Amino acid sequence: MEDTDLASPYAAGDERELEAALRPRQLSDFVGQPKVREQLGLVLTSALRRGRPPDHVLLSGAPGLGKTSLAMIIAAELGAGIRVTSGPAIERAGDLAAILTALTEGDVLFVDEIHRIARPAEELLYIAMEDFRVDVIVGKGPGATAIPLEVAPFTLVGATTRAGLLTGPLRDRFGFVGHMDFYEPGELEQVLRRSADLLRVPLRPDGAEEIAGRSRGTPRIANRLLRRVRDYAEVRADGVITRAVARAALTVYDVDDLGLDRLDRAVLDALVRRFGGGPVGVSTLAVAVGEEQRTVEEVAEPYLVRAGLLARTPRGRVATPAAWLHLGLTPPRTGPDSLFE
């Protein structure tokens, strides 16, 4: 880890290839999510001993927590092939039928954002999950006929960031449902040390601790920040990532000590300085920061709420006292604070 002359084998590679290279290959290499790992390990081991594909698996949780990695691991542990697609890409039942009929026995079908699958395709999926067949409709009107096609036994792995949007019939057809939680800083440090070894980046313990504390409990963010800090260390330091180097690098990339980025701080700043801490509607807040309302709701708000800096109330978004303090301001004694007394 201390050899600063070692160049990263992925230094000139594509970012997507680099991210894929950092994914764990086996369940034993997967860091964090101990309950899900234990439960999933039992499901896979049992299926291997019985010589049959395991039950269909549903993984839910915020983006970047490892749902795709677990899907890849499931296929690897089973020694099976994997077909990857996404809910938005399956617009018609015929699209799904083409995918299903191309599977071979034991394959894993991974559908990301499965809650966004089109309803006709979802209804076709019900029969495929239970009976391993699909009914293809030939013709139109009264003369239409359904031709049943056999589907090789497979395992569906669905991933969703919005479990509440899944329909009941689809959710009930999964034999195993795992919820992915945000990571603790210590777990993220393990992720960073593993990634640093793969990238051959000299990472000191205090540097890993600094990056982990700003990674918002998300391994994907931790790995992304590690790569950016690596760039800074190679160009402006001696290549070794220490706490001081990590702090300087993340300051350049506009990531503060709580992991807030430019958009997060813009939302807080507008809420506190322009609207006196709220309450204010999210559409007004989005206009104030020059972003789409959906971007504010889905990108900035979830972490701000989880960090205790912003609250959603019936009257609108409100900055908590912690938000004022984070911006270096004194919370008012009256007004928004009264909502939290």
N, C-alpha and C positions, 0 to 999 in steps of 0.2 A: 504493500500500500504506500510505501514511502518513496518508491522509485518514480521520480518526476519525469524521467526520460521515456517512459512507456507511453506510446500514443494510443488513443482509443481506436479499436478496430472499426468503429462505426462513425468516426469523425466526419467522413465525407458522405455518409449514407443518407438515405431518405429518412425523414422524421418518423414516418409510419413504420418503416422497417426497423428503426431503432427502438420504437415503442414495443413492437412485436418481439424483438430480441430480449427485452427486459421481462417479458411475461414468464412466470414460473411454468415449468413443464409437467410437474408432478404435484399431487395433492400435498405431499410432505414438504414441498418447497414453498407452498403458499403461506404467506405471512398474514396473521390476523384471522378474524372470523372463526374463532375456535369452535363455537357451537355448530355453525354451518359445516365446517370441515369434518367434525366428528360424525354428524348425521349423514352427510353425503358419503363419507367413507364407508359407513355401514351399508348404505343403499348399493354402492358400487361393488363392494366385496360380496355381498349376498347374491347380486345378479351374476357375477363371474362364477361363483360356486354352482349356481343353478344352470349356468350355460344359456341364459336368456337375457334379452335386453332389459335394463332396469326400467322402473316407472318413469313417466315423463316428469321433468324437473322444471319448476318455475323459480327464478331468482329475481327478487325485487330489491330496490335500494337506489340511492342517489347515483348520479353518473360518476365514473372513475373509481368505484370501490372494488372492482374485480369480477364483475359478472361475466364479461367476455372471456377473461382468463380462466374462470372456472369451467365454462363451456368447453374450452379447448382442453382443459385437464380431464374432463369427463371422457371425451373421445380418446385421449391418450391412455388413460387408465383402462379403458375397455378394449384398447387396441383396435379401434374402429375409425372409419373415415368420418369426416365432418363436412356438412354443407352449411354455409353461412348466408343468411339473408336478413331482411328487416321487415317489420310490419308495413311501413309506408311503401315498400317496393312491391308488395303483394296487393295489387289493386283489384284483381278479378279472380274468381274461383279457378279459372283456367290456368292462371299463373301458378297457383299453389298446386294444382293437379300435376302440372309439368314437373315441378320440383319433387313432389312425393313419388311419382312413378319412376323417377330416375334414381331413387335411393336403392342401395343394396342392403341385404339383411344385416342388421346390427348397426347401421349408420346412425350418426347423431345429426339431427337437424336443429341448428341454432337460429332462432328468430329473435333478433334484437327489437326493442320497442314493440313487443307483441300486442300491446294494447291499441296500437294504431292500425292493426290489420283490418282490411275491408270486411264488412259484415257478411257478404256472400262467401268469401274465402273462409271466414271464421266458421260458418255453418258447415262447410265442407270438411274443415279440420276436425270437427267433432267426431265424425264417422271414422276418419283416418286414425285418430288417436285411440279410439275404442276397438274398432273392428279391423283396422289395417286394410281399408279399401276406400275407394272414392267412386262416386257416381257421376259419370260424365253425361251431360244432357246433350242429346243429338236432335236437331230439328227445333221447330218453334210451334207454339200454339198447341192445339189438340193432338197433333201428330208427333209431338216431341216424345222421345223415349230416353230412359236412363240406362246407360250401359255401366255396370259395375266393373271396376278394374281393381285387381288385387295390388296391395302395397306391401312391400317387404317389411317385416317387423323392424321398427326403428324407435329411437328415443328422441322425443322433442324436448329441447331445452329452450325455454322462453325467458327473456329478460325484459324487465319493465322498470321504469323510473316512476311510474304512476299506477301503482297496484290498484288504487281505487277506481280506475277507469276500466279495469277488466270486467267483462260480463261474468255473472255467476256461473252459467253453464261452462264457460271456458276454464275459469279458475278451478272448478270442481273436478275437472278431468286430469289435473296434475296430481300425481301420486306423492310428490315431495315438493314442498314450498319452503324456500329459505329466504330469510330477510337479511340483507347486508347492512351492518351498522357502520357508522363512521369510526375511524381508527384513532387509537390513543397515540400520543406523541412517541412513546416507547416503541410501539409497533411500527410506526413510520420510520423510526431510526433503523430498525431491522431491514425494512424495505430499502432504505437509502444505502445501507452498507452492502446489501446484496447487489444493488444496481451499480454502485461504485466499483465493486469487484469485477462485474461483467464489463464495465466501460474502462476498467483499468485507470480509474481516477483516484488519486490520493485524497482520502476523506478522513479528517480527524474527528474524533468523537464529539468535540465541541461544535465542529462545523455541521455534523449530522443533526445534532440537537437544535441548532439554530434554524436549519432548513425545515426540520420536522415541525417546529413550533409555528411556522408560517404556512403550512401546507393544508390548512383547513380540514384536517382529518381525512384527507383523500390521497391514496397512493399515486394516482395519475398526476395530481398537482405536484406531489413531492418529487416524482421523477422528472417532471418538466422543469421545476426549479433547480434540481440538481444539474441538469444539462446547461441551464443558463449560468449558474454559478461556476460550473466548469469552464465555460467560455471566458468568463471574467477572470478566473484564476489563471488561465493559460495566457491571456493577453496582458493583464495588468498586475499580476502577482507572479509567484514562483511555481504556479501549478498546483500547489497544495491547498485544499479547502479547509480553512480554519474558521472559527467563529467570526473573526474580524473580516476575513475575506468574504464570507457568506453575507454578513451585514452590509458591507460595501456594495456587493453585487446586487443584492435585492433592493437596495436603495436606488440603484441605477434603473432597475426594472420596475420601479414603483410598487413594490410589495412591502407593506409596513409590518410592524412587529406582531400584529394580529392576523396577518395574511390578507388584509384588505388591499385590493388593487385600485386602479384609477376610477373605475366605474363605482365600486363600493363607496369610496370616499366622496365621489361626486354626489351620490345619492344622499349620504349623510350630511354633507356640507349644504346642499340645497335645502334639505329638510330642516336643518338647524338654523342656518344663517338667513335664508330667504323666507321661511315660513314659521320661524320661531319655535321649531320643534314639533309642529303639527297640532292637531291632525290635518292631513292633507290627502286628497285622492291620489291614487297611483297614476292615473292618466296625467294629472297636473304635474306630478313629480317627474314622470317620464319626459314631458315637454321641457321641464326645467333643466334636465341634464342632457337633452338632445338625443335621447334614445327611444326605441320603440317600447311601448308599454309591456309587451311580452318579454322583452329583454330584461327590463327591470324586475318583473315578477318572477321570472324563471332563473335568471343568472345572479342578480345581486341580492334580492330579498331573502332567499332561503338561508344563506349563511349569516346575513345581518341579524335575522331573527334568532338563529341558533346561537350566535355570539352574544345575544342579549343587548344588541345595539338599536334594534328597531322592533316595534310591535304593531301588529295589525289589530285595529279596533273597528267597531261598527261605524265610527265617524271618519275613518281613514288611517293613514300611516302616522305613527308617532315615534319620535326619537326618545330613547330612554336616557336617564341620567348618565349611564355609562357612555353613550354616544357623545354627549357634550364633553365629558372628561377626556375621551379619546381624541377629540379635536382640540383639546387644550382650552376649553371654555368652561365657565361655571354654570351649572344647571340653574335655571330660574326657580325661585321658591314657589311661584304660582304658575298655573298654566298646565302644560303637558305633564309635569311631574305629578300632578294631582291624580292622574290616571293610574299611577303605580303605587300610591300610598295605601 
